[in-house]
Amino acid sequence: MFRTKVFWTLAMVTCVGAAGCTASAVAGSPSMAPATVASVADRALRSTDLLQKSMPSNEPGCSVAVGIDGKVVWADTSGLADVAAWTPLTIDDRYDIASVAEQFTGTAILLLAQQGKLALTDPVSAHVPDLPAWGDRVTIADLLHHTSGIGDVNAQLFGAGYTAHDPVTQHDALAQLAKLDELRFEPGTVFEFQDTNYLLLGEVVHTASGQEYPDYLRDNLFGPLGLDISVGPVAGDTMPTGYTTTLGKVVTDHGDWLMFGPGYLVTTPSELVRWADNYRTGQVGGPDLLAAQTADAFPMTSAPNTERIGAGIVITDDGTLEANGWTWGQNAEFLVAPDRHTSIAVACNRNDNQDAQMALMTKLRDIWV
C-alpha cells in the first residue's frame, strides 16, 4: 500500500494509518463532547477507506482534506506523486488549483471595491488600457459572473502559435485579447465560462491596487489569514508530477503558462479548507464581503433552481459553495457546506479522471455534511 500518514486533528494529533485514528486518541479534547469526537473519528475512518477504494495506490492519485470551523480534522492521500520513481503522495504536496483560484481573484476585487479603488459597475477599460471598443461595454461585474461575452483567450494563444510549454505571460495574453474585436453576446445576458474574464480581473487587481497581483493577495488575503498559498510555485515547493492518459497509457502532462487571475495559485487541500472558514467568519472583509461574494449571483443555466455564479464561486440551490478546475496534469475540487462550518478540498495529480474525482467529492460530502 502506498499511503502517507493520515493527519487527523481535533486534539492536534497525527495518526499513522487508519488504525491509529480512533476516538480514544482525542477523547480528552476539551472542546468536543465524546460523542462528537467519536462521530468525527468514524467519519475519518470511513473517508480513508473511501479514498483508498476510489484512487488506486499504484497510479497518480489525490490529496484530500476536511475542515470544520477552519481546523483540518482529516487529511489523507492515495496514489503516487511520481509513477516512475514509485514516490507516494503526501499531504504536504502542493498543487496548481486551476480555476478553484478564481474565488481569490473575485475576493480581491470585492476588497478593492470596499477600499474605494473600483466599482463593480466600472467598465473594464477604466482599469485595463489598450482593449478594443468592447472594453467600454464590459463591466467588472460582467467579468466576475462570466457574462462578458469576451472570447476564449486560450484559443487565441494557441491560434497565435503558443504551445503548452511556452512561458506565456500576462502581457502575452493581453496582447492577444487586444485582437478580439467582437463580443460573442451582449454583456450581462448569458453565462459562459471563460478564463478570459478572470485574466482581466487579475490585471484589474494590479492596476486598481497599484500592487502586483501576488503582492496584493499576500498582503490582503493570505497574510492576514495565515495561509500558505502562493501565485505560482515558490522555492522549496514539493509538487507532484502531473499526468493524463494518452492512447490508453498514463503519461506525464504539464504546462508552463504564467498567467494569473483564473488560476496559477499553488497550495494544499489543507490550506484550502482553512481558507474556507472565511466564508463563515468574514475575518477578512467582514459581513459586507460575505454578502458581496454571493450577491447578484448569475444563473448558470435557464433551468429552475439552477446553480448560480458569484464572485468566483458557484452557489448551489441548497446554498453549498463549490469550485472546481483542471489544468495540465492536475485537477481540484472545493466545497463549503450550506452552514459554512464544514469544507472539503480535493487535489489530484492527474486530469483524466474528473468523473471519479467528482464522485469522490460527492461521497465525502455524504460522509461529512
Contacts in CASP RR format, 6 or more apart in sequence:
PFRMAT RR
TARGET T0000
AUTHOR 0000-0000-0000
METHOD contacts of the structure
MODEL  1
MFRTKVFWTLAMVTCVGAAGCTASAVAGSPSMAPATVASVADRALRSTDL
LQKSMPSNEPGCSVAVGIDGKVVWADTSGLADVAAWTPLTIDDRYDIASV
AEQFTGTAILLLAQQGKLALTDPVSAHVPDLPAWGDRVTIADLLHHTSGI
GDVNAQLFGAGYTAHDPVTQHDALAQLAKLDELRFEPGTVFEFQDTNYLL
LGEVVHTASGQEYPDYLRDNLFGPLGLDISVGPVAGDTMPTGYTTTLGKV
VTDHGDWLMFGPGYLVTTPSELVRWADNYRTGQVGGPDLLAAQTADAFPM
TSAPNTERIGAGIVITDDGTLEANGWTWGQNAEFLVAPDRHTSIAVACNR
NDNQDAQMALMTKLRDIWV
1 52 0 8 1.000
1 57 0 8 1.000
2 57 0 8 1.000
2 58 0 8 1.000
2 78 0 8 1.000
2 79 0 8 1.000
2 80 0 8 1.000
2 86 0 8 1.000
2 88 0 8 1.000
3 17 0 8 1.000
3 52 0 8 1.000
3 57 0 8 1.000
3 76 0 8 1.000
3 77 0 8 1.000
3 78 0 8 1.000
3 79 0 8 1.000
3 88 0 8 1.000
4 76 0 8 1.000
4 77 0 8 1.000
4 88 0 8 1.000
4 89 0 8 1.000
4 90 0 8 1.000
4 91 0 8 1.000
5 14 0 8 1.000
5 15 0 8 1.000
5 16 0 8 1.000
5 17 0 8 1.000
5 90 0 8 1.000
5 91 0 8 1.000
6 14 0 8 1.000
6 15 0 8 1.000
6 16 0 8 1.000
6 17 0 8 1.000
6 18 0 8 1.000
6 20 0 8 1.000
6 21 0 8 1.000
6 44 0 8 1.000
6 48 0 8 1.000
6 74 0 8 1.000
6 75 0 8 1.000
6 76 0 8 1.000
7 14 0 8 1.000
7 15 0 8 1.000
7 72 0 8 1.000
7 74 0 8 1.000
7 75 0 8 1.000
7 76 0 8 1.000
7 91 0 8 1.000
7 270 0 8 1.000
8 14 0 8 1.000
8 15 0 8 1.000
8 21 0 8 1.000
8 25 0 8 1.000
8 26 0 8 1.000
8 41 0 8 1.000
8 44 0 8 1.000
8 73 0 8 1.000
8 74 0 8 1.000
8 75 0 8 1.000
9 71 0 8 1.000
9 72 0 8 1.000
9 73 0 8 1.000
10 26 0 8 1.000
10 29 0 8 1.000
10 31 0 8 1.000
10 32 0 8 1.000
10 37 0 8 1.000
10 40 0 8 1.000
10 71 0 8 1.000
10 73 0 8 1.000
11 25 0 8 1.000
11 26 0 8 1.000
11 28 0 8 1.000
11 29 0 8 1.000
13 25 0 8 1.000
13 26 0 8 1.000
15 21 0 8 1.000
15 25 0 8 1.000
17 48 0 8 1.000
18 44 0 8 1.000
18 45 0 8 1.000
18 48 0 8 1.000
18 49 0 8 1.000
21 41 0 8 1.000
21 44 0 8 1.000
21 45 0 8 1.000
21 48 0 8 1.000
21 74 0 8 1.000
22 41 0 8 1.000
23 34 0 8 1.000
23 37 0 8 1.000
23 38 0 8 1.000
23 41 0 8 1.000
23 42 0 8 1.000
25 41 0 8 1.000
26 32 0 8 1.000
26 37 0 8 1.000
26 41 0 8 1.000
27 34 0 8 1.000
27 37 0 8 1.000
28 37 0 8 1.000
29 37 0 8 1.000
32 40 0 8 1.000
40 68 0 8 1.000
40 73 0 8 1.000
40 74 0 8 1.000
43 74 0 8 1.000
43 367 0 8 1.000
43 368 0 8 1.000
44 73 0 8 1.000
44 74 0 8 1.000
46 367 0 8 1.000
47 64 0 8 1.000
47 66 0 8 1.000
47 74 0 8 1.000
47 76 0 8 1.000
47 364 0 8 1.000
47 367 0 8 1.000
47 368 0 8 1.000
48 74 0 8 1.000
48 76 0 8 1.000
50 360 0 8 1.000
50 363 0 8 1.000
50 364 0 8 1.000
50 367 0 8 1.000
51 62 0 8 1.000
51 64 0 8 1.000
51 76 0 8 1.000
51 77 0 8 1.000
51 78 0 8 1.000
51 360 0 8 1.000
52 78 0 8 1.000
54 62 0 8 1.000
54 78 0 8 1.000
54 356 0 8 1.000
54 359 0 8 1.000
54 360 0 8 1.000
54 363 0 8 1.000
55 61 0 8 1.000
55 62 0 8 1.000
55 78 0 8 1.000
55 79 0 8 1.000
55 348 0 8 1.000
55 356 0 8 1.000
55 360 0 8 1.000
56 78 0 8 1.000
56 79 0 8 1.000
57 78 0 8 1.000
57 79 0 8 1.000
57 80 0 8 1.000
57 88 0 8 1.000
58 79 0 8 1.000
58 80 0 8 1.000
59 79 0 8 1.000
59 80 0 8 1.000
59 83 0 8 1.000
59 250 0 8 1.000
59 350 0 8 1.000
60 79 0 8 1.000
60 80 0 8 1.000
60 83 0 8 1.000
60 240 0 8 1.000
60 241 0 8 1.000
60 242 0 8 1.000
60 243 0 8 1.000
60 250 0 8 1.000
60 348 0 8 1.000
60 349 0 8 1.000
60 350 0 8 1.000
61 77 0 8 1.000
61 78 0 8 1.000
61 79 0 8 1.000
61 80 0 8 1.000
61 89 0 8 1.000
61 348 0 8 1.000
61 349 0 8 1.000
61 350 0 8 1.000
62 77 0 8 1.000
62 78 0 8 1.000
62 79 0 8 1.000
62 89 0 8 1.000
62 346 0 8 1.000
62 347 0 8 1.000
62 348 0 8 1.000
62 349 0 8 1.000
62 357 0 8 1.000
62 360 0 8 1.000
63 75 0 8 1.000
63 76 0 8 1.000
63 77 0 8 1.000
63 89 0 8 1.000
63 90 0 8 1.000
63 91 0 8 1.000
63 93 0 8 1.000
63 95 0 8 1.000
63 268 0 8 1.000
63 269 0 8 1.000
63 346 0 8 1.000
63 347 0 8 1.000
63 348 0 8 1.000
64 74 0 8 1.000
64 75 0 8 1.000
64 76 0 8 1.000
64 77 0 8 1.000
64 269 0 8 1.000
64 344 0 8 1.000
64 345 0 8 1.000
64 346 0 8 1.000
64 347 0 8 1.000
64 360 0 8 1.000
64 364 0 8 1.000
65 72 0 8 1.000
65 74 0 8 1.000
65 75 0 8 1.000
65 91 0 8 1.000
65 268 0 8 1.000
65 269 0 8 1.000
65 270 0 8 1.000
65 272 0 8 1.000
65 273 0 8 1.000
65 344 0 8 1.000
65 345 0 8 1.000
66 72 0 8 1.000
66 73 0 8 1.000
66 74 0 8 1.000
66 75 0 8 1.000
66 273 0 8 1.000
66 342 0 8 1.000
66 343 0 8 1.000
66 344 0 8 1.000
66 364 0 8 1.000
66 368 0 8 1.000
67 73 0 8 1.000
67 74 0 8 1.000
67 273 0 8 1.000
67 274 0 8 1.000
67 276 0 8 1.000
67 277 0 8 1.000
67 342 0 8 1.000
67 343 0 8 1.000
67 344 0 8 1.000
68 341 0 8 1.000
68 342 0 8 1.000
69 277 0 8 1.000
69 280 0 8 1.000
69 341 0 8 1.000
70 273 0 8 1.000
70 274 0 8 1.000
70 276 0 8 1.000
70 277 0 8 1.000
70 280 0 8 1.000
70 343 0 8 1.000
71 274 0 8 1.000
72 270 0 8 1.000
72 273 0 8 1.000
72 274 0 8 1.000
75 91 0 8 1.000
75 269 0 8 1.000
75 270 0 8 1.000
76 91 0 8 1.000
77 88 0 8 1.000
77 89 0 8 1.000
77 90 0 8 1.000
77 91 0 8 1.000
77 93 0 8 1.000
78 89 0 8 1.000
79 88 0 8 1.000
79 89 0 8 1.000
80 86 0 8 1.000
80 87 0 8 1.000
80 88 0 8 1.000
80 89 0 8 1.000
80 240 0 8 1.000
81 87 0 8 1.000
81 88 0 8 1.000
81 89 0 8 1.000
81 90 0 8 1.000
81 93 0 8 1.000
81 238 0 8 1.000
81 240 0 8 1.000
81 241 0 8 1.000
81 349 0 8 1.000
82 240 0 8 1.000
82 241 0 8 1.000
83 241 0 8 1.000
83 243 0 8 1.000
83 250 0 8 1.000
89 240 0 8 1.000
89 349 0 8 1.000
90 238 0 8 1.000
91 268 0 8 1.000
91 269 0 8 1.000
91 270 0 8 1.000
92 238 0 8 1.000
92 268 0 8 1.000
93 238 0 8 1.000
93 239 0 8 1.000
93 240 0 8 1.000
93 268 0 8 1.000
93 349 0 8 1.000
94 233 0 8 1.000
94 237 0 8 1.000
94 238 0 8 1.000
94 239 0 8 1.000
94 266 0 8 1.000
94 267 0 8 1.000
94 268 0 8 1.000
95 239 0 8 1.000
95 240 0 8 1.000
95 266 0 8 1.000
95 267 0 8 1.000
95 268 0 8 1.000
95 330 0 8 1.000
95 332 0 8 1.000
95 347 0 8 1.000
95 348 0 8 1.000
95 349 0 8 1.000
96 232 0 8 1.000
96 239 0 8 1.000
96 263 0 8 1.000
96 264 0 8 1.000
96 265 0 8 1.000
96 266 0 8 1.000
96 327 0 8 1.000
96 330 0 8 1.000
97 263 0 8 1.000
97 265 0 8 1.000
97 266 0 8 1.000
97 267 0 8 1.000
97 272 0 8 1.000
97 325 0 8 1.000
97 330 0 8 1.000
97 332 0 8 1.000
97 334 0 8 1.000
97 347 0 8 1.000
98 263 0 8 1.000
98 325 0 8 1.000
98 326 0 8 1.000
98 327 0 8 1.000
98 330 0 8 1.000
98 331 0 8 1.000
98 332 0 8 1.000
99 195 0 8 1.000
99 198 0 8 1.000
99 262 0 8 1.000
99 263 0 8 1.000
99 323 0 8 1.000
99 324 0 8 1.000
99 325 0 8 1.000
99 326 0 8 1.000
100 263 0 8 1.000
100 265 0 8 1.000
100 272 0 8 1.000
100 323 0 8 1.000
100 324 0 8 1.000
100 325 0 8 1.000
100 332 0 8 1.000
100 333 0 8 1.000
100 334 0 8 1.000
101 261 0 8 1.000
101 262 0 8 1.000
101 263 0 8 1.000
101 264 0 8 1.000
101 265 0 8 1.000
102 198 0 8 1.000
102 261 0 8 1.000
102 262 0 8 1.000
102 263 0 8 1.000
102 312 0 8 1.000
102 313 0 8 1.000
102 323 0 8 1.000
103 293 0 8 1.000
103 311 0 8 1.000
103 312 0 8 1.000
103 313 0 8 1.000
103 323 0 8 1.000
103 334 0 8 1.000
104 217 0 8 1.000
104 221 0 8 1.000
104 229 0 8 1.000
104 265 0 8 1.000
105 198 0 8 1.000
105 201 0 8 1.000
105 202 0 8 1.000
105 205 0 8 1.000
105 260 0 8 1.000
105 261 0 8 1.000
105 262 0 8 1.000
105 263 0 8 1.000
105 312 0 8 1.000
106 144 0 8 1.000
106 198 0 8 1.000
106 201 0 8 1.000
106 293 0 8 1.000
106 311 0 8 1.000
106 312 0 8 1.000
107 221 0 8 1.000
107 284 0 8 1.000
107 289 0 8 1.000
107 293 0 8 1.000
107 311 0 8 1.000
108 202 0 8 1.000
108 205 0 8 1.000
108 209 0 8 1.000
108 213 0 8 1.000
108 216 0 8 1.000
108 217 0 8 1.000
108 220 0 8 1.000
108 221 0 8 1.000
109 118 0 8 1.000
109 120 0 8 1.000
109 140 0 8 1.000
109 144 0 8 1.000
109 201 0 8 1.000
109 204 0 8 1.000
109 205 0 8 1.000
109 311 0 8 1.000
110 285 0 8 1.000
110 289 0 8 1.000
110 292 0 8 1.000
110 293 0 8 1.000
110 311 0 8 1.000
111 220 0 8 1.000
111 221 0 8 1.000
111 284 0 8 1.000
111 285 0 8 1.000
111 289 0 8 1.000
112 118 0 8 1.000
112 204 0 8 1.000
112 205 0 8 1.000
112 208 0 8 1.000
112 209 0 8 1.000
113 119 0 8 1.000
113 120 0 8 1.000
113 292 0 8 1.000
114 285 0 8 1.000
114 288 0 8 1.000
114 289 0 8 1.000
117 208 0 8 1.000
117 209 0 8 1.000
118 126 0 8 1.000
118 127 0 8 1.000
118 140 0 8 1.000
118 204 0 8 1.000
118 208 0 8 1.000
119 140 0 8 1.000
120 139 0 8 1.000
120 140 0 8 1.000
120 141 0 8 1.000
120 144 0 8 1.000
121 139 0 8 1.000
121 140 0 8 1.000
121 141 0 8 1.000
122 139 0 8 1.000
122 140 0 8 1.000
123 135 0 8 1.000
123 136 0 8 1.000
123 137 0 8 1.000
123 138 0 8 1.000
123 139 0 8 1.000
124 131 0 8 1.000
124 135 0 8 1.000
124 138 0 8 1.000
124 139 0 8 1.000
124 140 0 8 1.000
124 142 0 8 1.000
124 143 0 8 1.000
124 148 0 8 1.000
124 200 0 8 1.000
124 204 0 8 1.000
125 131 0 8 1.000
125 135 0 8 1.000
125 136 0 8 1.000
127 140 0 8 1.000
127 203 0 8 1.000
127 204 0 8 1.000
127 207 0 8 1.000
127 208 0 8 1.000
128 135 0 8 1.000
128 174 0 8 1.000
128 200 0 8 1.000
128 203 0 8 1.000
128 204 0 8 1.000
128 207 0 8 1.000
130 174 0 8 1.000
130 178 0 8 1.000
131 177 0 8 1.000
131 178 0 8 1.000
132 178 0 8 1.000
132 180 0 8 1.000
132 181 0 8 1.000
133 181 0 8 1.000
134 150 0 8 1.000
134 180 0 8 1.000
134 181 0 8 1.000
134 182 0 8 1.000
134 183 0 8 1.000
134 187 0 8 1.000
137 183 0 8 1.000
137 187 0 8 1.000
138 148 0 8 1.000
138 149 0 8 1.000
138 150 0 8 1.000
138 183 0 8 1.000
138 187 0 8 1.000
139 187 0 8 1.000
140 201 0 8 1.000
140 204 0 8 1.000
141 296 0 8 1.000
142 148 0 8 1.000
142 149 0 8 1.000
142 187 0 8 1.000
142 188 0 8 1.000
142 197 0 8 1.000
143 197 0 8 1.000
143 198 0 8 1.000
143 200 0 8 1.000
143 201 0 8 1.000
143 204 0 8 1.000
144 197 0 8 1.000
144 201 0 8 1.000
144 310 0 8 1.000
144 311 0 8 1.000
144 312 0 8 1.000
145 188 0 8 1.000
145 191 0 8 1.000
145 296 0 8 1.000
145 297 0 8 1.000
145 298 0 8 1.000
145 309 0 8 1.000
145 310 0 8 1.000
146 191 0 8 1.000
146 192 0 8 1.000
146 193 0 8 1.000
146 194 0 8 1.000
146 197 0 8 1.000
146 298 0 8 1.000
146 309 0 8 1.000
147 187 0 8 1.000
147 188 0 8 1.000
147 189 0 8 1.000
147 190 0 8 1.000
147 191 0 8 1.000
147 192 0 8 1.000
147 298 0 8 1.000
148 183 0 8 1.000
148 187 0 8 1.000
148 188 0 8 1.000
148 194 0 8 1.000
148 196 0 8 1.000
148 197 0 8 1.000
148 200 0 8 1.000
149 183 0 8 1.000
149 184 0 8 1.000
149 185 0 8 1.000
149 186 0 8 1.000
149 187 0 8 1.000
149 190 0 8 1.000
149 192 0 8 1.000
149 194 0 8 1.000
150 177 0 8 1.000
150 180 0 8 1.000
150 183 0 8 1.000
150 184 0 8 1.000
150 194 0 8 1.000
150 196 0 8 1.000
150 197 0 8 1.000
150 200 0 8 1.000
151 180 0 8 1.000
151 183 0 8 1.000
151 184 0 8 1.000
151 194 0 8 1.000
151 196 0 8 1.000
152 194 0 8 1.000
152 195 0 8 1.000
152 196 0 8 1.000
153 173 0 8 1.000
153 176 0 8 1.000
153 177 0 8 1.000
153 194 0 8 1.000
153 195 0 8 1.000
153 196 0 8 1.000
153 199 0 8 1.000
154 195 0 8 1.000
156 176 0 8 1.000
156 177 0 8 1.000
156 179 0 8 1.000
156 180 0 8 1.000
157 168 0 8 1.000
157 172 0 8 1.000
157 173 0 8 1.000
157 176 0 8 1.000
160 176 0 8 1.000
162 168 0 8 1.000
162 172 0 8 1.000
164 254 0 8 1.000
164 255 0 8 1.000
164 256 0 8 1.000
164 257 0 8 1.000
164 328 0 8 1.000
165 254 0 8 1.000
165 255 0 8 1.000
165 256 0 8 1.000
166 256 0 8 1.000
166 257 0 8 1.000
167 256 0 8 1.000
167 257 0 8 1.000
167 258 0 8 1.000
168 256 0 8 1.000
168 257 0 8 1.000
168 258 0 8 1.000
168 259 0 8 1.000
169 258 0 8 1.000
169 259 0 8 1.000
170 199 0 8 1.000
170 202 0 8 1.000
170 203 0 8 1.000
170 258 0 8 1.000
170 259 0 8 1.000
170 260 0 8 1.000
172 259 0 8 1.000
173 199 0 8 1.000
173 259 0 8 1.000
174 199 0 8 1.000
174 203 0 8 1.000
177 196 0 8 1.000
177 199 0 8 1.000
177 200 0 8 1.000
184 192 0 8 1.000
185 192 0 8 1.000
188 298 0 8 1.000
191 298 0 8 1.000
191 299 0 8 1.000
191 300 0 8 1.000
191 301 0 8 1.000
191 309 0 8 1.000
195 259 0 8 1.000
195 262 0 8 1.000
195 263 0 8 1.000
196 262 0 8 1.000
197 262 0 8 1.000
198 261 0 8 1.000
198 262 0 8 1.000
198 263 0 8 1.000
198 312 0 8 1.000
199 259 0 8 1.000
199 260 0 8 1.000
199 261 0 8 1.000
199 262 0 8 1.000
201 261 0 8 1.000
202 213 0 8 1.000
202 260 0 8 1.000
202 261 0 8 1.000
203 213 0 8 1.000
205 213 0 8 1.000
205 216 0 8 1.000
205 217 0 8 1.000
205 261 0 8 1.000
206 212 0 8 1.000
206 213 0 8 1.000
206 216 0 8 1.000
209 216 0 8 1.000
210 216 0 8 1.000
211 219 0 8 1.000
213 231 0 8 1.000
213 260 0 8 1.000
213 261 0 8 1.000
214 230 0 8 1.000
214 231 0 8 1.000
214 260 0 8 1.000
217 229 0 8 1.000
217 231 0 8 1.000
220 284 0 8 1.000
221 227 0 8 1.000
221 229 0 8 1.000
221 284 0 8 1.000
222 228 0 8 1.000
222 229 0 8 1.000
222 230 0 8 1.000
224 283 0 8 1.000
224 284 0 8 1.000
225 274 0 8 1.000
225 275 0 8 1.000
225 278 0 8 1.000
225 283 0 8 1.000
225 284 0 8 1.000
226 274 0 8 1.000
227 267 0 8 1.000
227 271 0 8 1.000
227 274 0 8 1.000
227 275 0 8 1.000
228 267 0 8 1.000
228 268 0 8 1.000
228 271 0 8 1.000
229 265 0 8 1.000
229 266 0 8 1.000
229 267 0 8 1.000
229 271 0 8 1.000
229 275 0 8 1.000
230 237 0 8 1.000
230 265 0 8 1.000
230 266 0 8 1.000
230 267 0 8 1.000
231 260 0 8 1.000
231 264 0 8 1.000
231 265 0 8 1.000
231 266 0 8 1.000
232 258 0 8 1.000
232 260 0 8 1.000
232 264 0 8 1.000
232 265 0 8 1.000
232 266 0 8 1.000
233 239 0 8 1.000
233 266 0 8 1.000
234 266 0 8 1.000
237 266 0 8 1.000
239 266 0 8 1.000
240 349 0 8 1.000
241 252 0 8 1.000
241 254 0 8 1.000
241 349 0 8 1.000
242 252 0 8 1.000
242 253 0 8 1.000
242 254 0 8 1.000
242 328 0 8 1.000
242 329 0 8 1.000
242 330 0 8 1.000
242 349 0 8 1.000
242 350 0 8 1.000
242 351 0 8 1.000
243 250 0 8 1.000
243 251 0 8 1.000
243 252 0 8 1.000
243 253 0 8 1.000
243 329 0 8 1.000
243 349 0 8 1.000
243 350 0 8 1.000
243 351 0 8 1.000
243 352 0 8 1.000
244 250 0 8 1.000
244 251 0 8 1.000
244 253 0 8 1.000
244 328 0 8 1.000
244 329 0 8 1.000
244 350 0 8 1.000
244 351 0 8 1.000
244 352 0 8 1.000
245 251 0 8 1.000
245 350 0 8 1.000
245 352 0 8 1.000
250 350 0 8 1.000
250 352 0 8 1.000
253 328 0 8 1.000
253 329 0 8 1.000
253 350 0 8 1.000
253 351 0 8 1.000
254 328 0 8 1.000
254 329 0 8 1.000
255 327 0 8 1.000
255 328 0 8 1.000
257 264 0 8 1.000
258 264 0 8 1.000
263 327 0 8 1.000
268 347 0 8 1.000
269 345 0 8 1.000
269 346 0 8 1.000
269 347 0 8 1.000
270 345 0 8 1.000
272 332 0 8 1.000
272 334 0 8 1.000
272 343 0 8 1.000
272 345 0 8 1.000
272 347 0 8 1.000
273 343 0 8 1.000
273 344 0 8 1.000
273 345 0 8 1.000
276 321 0 8 1.000
276 334 0 8 1.000
276 336 0 8 1.000
276 343 0 8 1.000
276 345 0 8 1.000
277 283 0 8 1.000
277 340 0 8 1.000
277 343 0 8 1.000
278 284 0 8 1.000
279 290 0 8 1.000
279 293 0 8 1.000
279 321 0 8 1.000
279 336 0 8 1.000
279 340 0 8 1.000
280 340 0 8 1.000
280 341 0 8 1.000
282 289 0 8 1.000
282 290 0 8 1.000
292 311 0 8 1.000
293 310 0 8 1.000
293 311 0 8 1.000
293 313 0 8 1.000
294 308 0 8 1.000
294 310 0 8 1.000
294 311 0 8 1.000
294 313 0 8 1.000
294 315 0 8 1.000
294 321 0 8 1.000
295 310 0 8 1.000
296 310 0 8 1.000
297 308 0 8 1.000
297 309 0 8 1.000
297 310 0 8 1.000
297 315 0 8 1.000
298 308 0 8 1.000
298 309 0 8 1.000
298 310 0 8 1.000
299 306 0 8 1.000
299 307 0 8 1.000
299 308 0 8 1.000
300 306 0 8 1.000
300 307 0 8 1.000
300 308 0 8 1.000
300 309 0 8 1.000
300 314 0 8 1.000
301 307 0 8 1.000
305 317 0 8 1.000
306 317 0 8 1.000
307 314 0 8 1.000
307 315 0 8 1.000
307 316 0 8 1.000
307 317 0 8 1.000
307 322 0 8 1.000
308 314 0 8 1.000
308 315 0 8 1.000
309 315 0 8 1.000
312 323 0 8 1.000
313 321 0 8 1.000
313 322 0 8 1.000
313 323 0 8 1.000
314 321 0 8 1.000
314 322 0 8 1.000
314 323 0 8 1.000
315 321 0 8 1.000
316 322 0 8 1.000
318 338 0 8 1.000
319 338 0 8 1.000
320 335 0 8 1.000
320 336 0 8 1.000
320 337 0 8 1.000
320 338 0 8 1.000
320 369 0 8 1.000
321 335 0 8 1.000
321 336 0 8 1.000
322 333 0 8 1.000
322 334 0 8 1.000
322 335 0 8 1.000
322 336 0 8 1.000
323 332 0 8 1.000
323 333 0 8 1.000
323 334 0 8 1.000
324 331 0 8 1.000
324 332 0 8 1.000
324 333 0 8 1.000
324 334 0 8 1.000
324 358 0 8 1.000
325 331 0 8 1.000
325 332 0 8 1.000
325 333 0 8 1.000
326 332 0 8 1.000
326 351 0 8 1.000
326 354 0 8 1.000
327 351 0 8 1.000
328 351 0 8 1.000
329 349 0 8 1.000
329 350 0 8 1.000
329 351 0 8 1.000
330 347 0 8 1.000
330 348 0 8 1.000
330 349 0 8 1.000
330 350 0 8 1.000
330 351 0 8 1.000
331 347 0 8 1.000
331 348 0 8 1.000
331 350 0 8 1.000
331 351 0 8 1.000
331 354 0 8 1.000
331 357 0 8 1.000
332 345 0 8 1.000
332 346 0 8 1.000
332 347 0 8 1.000
332 348 0 8 1.000
333 344 0 8 1.000
333 345 0 8 1.000
333 346 0 8 1.000
333 347 0 8 1.000
333 357 0 8 1.000
333 358 0 8 1.000
333 360 0 8 1.000
333 361 0 8 1.000
334 343 0 8 1.000
334 344 0 8 1.000
334 345 0 8 1.000
334 346 0 8 1.000
335 343 0 8 1.000
335 344 0 8 1.000
335 345 0 8 1.000
335 361 0 8 1.000
335 365 0 8 1.000
335 369 0 8 1.000
336 342 0 8 1.000
336 343 0 8 1.000
337 343 0 8 1.000
337 365 0 8 1.000
337 368 0 8 1.000
337 369 0 8 1.000
338 369 0 8 1.000
342 368 0 8 1.000
342 369 0 8 1.000
344 361 0 8 1.000
344 364 0 8 1.000
344 365 0 8 1.000
344 368 0 8 1.000
344 369 0 8 1.000
346 357 0 8 1.000
346 360 0 8 1.000
346 361 0 8 1.000
346 364 0 8 1.000
348 357 0 8 1.000
END
